[in-house]
Amino acid sequence: MREILTDLDRWRAQGKRVAVARVVDVEGSGPRLPGAAMAVNEDGDVAGSVSGGCVEGAVVVEALQCLEDRSRKMVTFGYSDDEAFAVGLTCGGTIHLFLEELDW
């Protein structure tokens, strides 16, 4: 989470809405451990990483949807998921993410 604080501070000062995705669980081999975080502002700017690049594009879509819906959700990407394989999660594991809008 610390790696995204500078960007979060800047976006807060700019009055941007931000969604944060956090790795909450990993099954098998995963690219990042629980606690890894990624933030996406309303303009689609990204800070941090939840998968080392494997599923970040799909997470941006989910984060922007959270901002639009003002929702919270759990999303899962795993090797057996067609979507996860298509976006590059080939590490053989499954990652579970929690996404929500950041409440300043």
PLY file of the C-alpha trace (Angstrom):
ply
format ascii 1.0
element vertex 104
property float x
property float y
property float z
element edge 103
property int vertex1
property int vertex2
end_header
0.00 0.00 0.00
2.89 2.37 0.75
4.00 2.32 -2.87
0.82 4.13 -3.95
0.65 6.78 -1.20
2.34 9.53 -3.23
-0.15 9.09 -6.06
-3.07 8.92 -3.64
-1.97 12.17 -1.98
-1.74 13.89 -5.37
-5.12 12.59 -6.53
-6.74 13.63 -3.24
-5.35 17.16 -3.64
-6.81 17.20 -7.18
-10.23 16.09 -5.91
-10.16 12.83 -7.89
-12.34 9.84 -7.09
-10.25 6.70 -6.64
-10.92 2.97 -6.42
-8.47 0.69 -4.67
-7.96 -3.01 -5.42
-6.24 -5.14 -2.79
-5.04 -8.71 -2.97
-6.86 -10.44 -0.10
-6.00 -14.07 -0.85
-3.81 -16.16 -3.13
-4.31 -19.84 -3.89
-1.31 -21.70 -5.27
1.29 -19.66 -7.09
0.48 -15.96 -7.33
2.34 -12.95 -8.67
1.76 -10.73 -5.60
1.01 -11.52 -1.97
-2.03 -10.44 0.07
-1.77 -6.76 0.87
-0.55 -5.74 -2.58
-2.62 -2.79 -3.78
-3.43 -0.89 -6.92
-5.32 2.39 -7.19
-7.21 3.68 -10.21
-8.51 7.23 -10.43
-11.61 8.34 -12.32
-9.45 9.23 -15.34
-8.05 5.69 -15.54
-4.62 6.60 -14.15
-3.06 3.68 -12.25
-0.70 3.39 -9.28
0.66 0.14 -7.87
0.16 -3.44 -8.95
-1.84 -6.47 -7.86
-0.37 -8.98 -10.29
2.89 -7.68 -11.69
1.12 -6.78 -14.91
-0.80 -10.01 -15.57
-4.36 -8.82 -14.95
-3.97 -5.08 -14.39
-5.99 -4.17 -17.49
-8.96 -6.20 -16.29
-8.60 -4.73 -12.78
-8.74 -1.19 -14.21
-12.05 -2.06 -15.88
-13.40 -3.47 -12.59
-12.16 -0.43 -10.63
-13.77 2.05 -13.01
-17.00 0.05 -12.74
-16.81 0.36 -8.93
-16.50 4.13 -9.29
-19.42 4.27 -11.70
-21.66 2.03 -9.57
-20.30 3.24 -6.24
-20.01 -0.44 -5.37
-17.65 -2.77 -3.53
-16.84 -6.20 -4.83
-14.64 -9.24 -4.75
-13.14 -10.43 -8.03
-11.13 -13.55 -8.70
-8.63 -14.33 -11.43
-7.21 -17.81 -11.81
-5.44 -19.97 -14.30
-8.64 -21.87 -15.14
-10.62 -18.69 -15.79
-10.83 -17.96 -19.50
-10.67 -14.22 -18.80
-7.63 -14.51 -16.55
-5.78 -16.65 -19.08
-6.70 -14.20 -21.84
-5.23 -11.29 -19.88
-2.11 -13.22 -18.96
-2.45 -14.80 -15.50
-0.45 -17.90 -16.32
1.28 -18.42 -12.97
-0.99 -21.36 -12.21
-2.60 -19.82 -9.13
-5.67 -17.82 -8.26
-5.80 -14.30 -6.83
-8.75 -12.81 -4.98
-9.11 -9.02 -4.98
-11.35 -6.67 -3.02
-12.24 -3.43 -4.81
-13.86 -0.35 -3.36
-13.95 3.39 -3.77
-11.53 5.16 -1.46
-13.37 7.25 1.12
-11.21 10.33 1.63
0 1
1 2
2 3
3 4
4 5
5 6
6 7
7 8
8 9
9 10
10 11
11 12
12 13
13 14
14 15
15 16
16 17
17 18
18 19
19 20
20 21
21 22
22 23
23 24
24 25
25 26
26 27
27 28
28 29
29 30
30 31
31 32
32 33
33 34
34 35
35 36
36 37
37 38
38 39
39 40
40 41
41 42
42 43
43 44
44 45
45 46
46 47
47 48
48 49
49 50
50 51
51 52
52 53
53 54
54 55
55 56
56 57
57 58
58 59
59 60
60 61
61 62
62 63
63 64
64 65
65 66
66 67
67 68
68 69
69 70
70 71
71 72
72 73
73 74
74 75
75 76
76 77
77 78
78 79
79 80
80 81
81 82
82 83
83 84
84 85
85 86
86 87
87 88
88 89
89 90
90 91
91 92
92 93
93 94
94 95
95 96
96 97
97 98
98 99
99 100
100 101
101 102
102 103
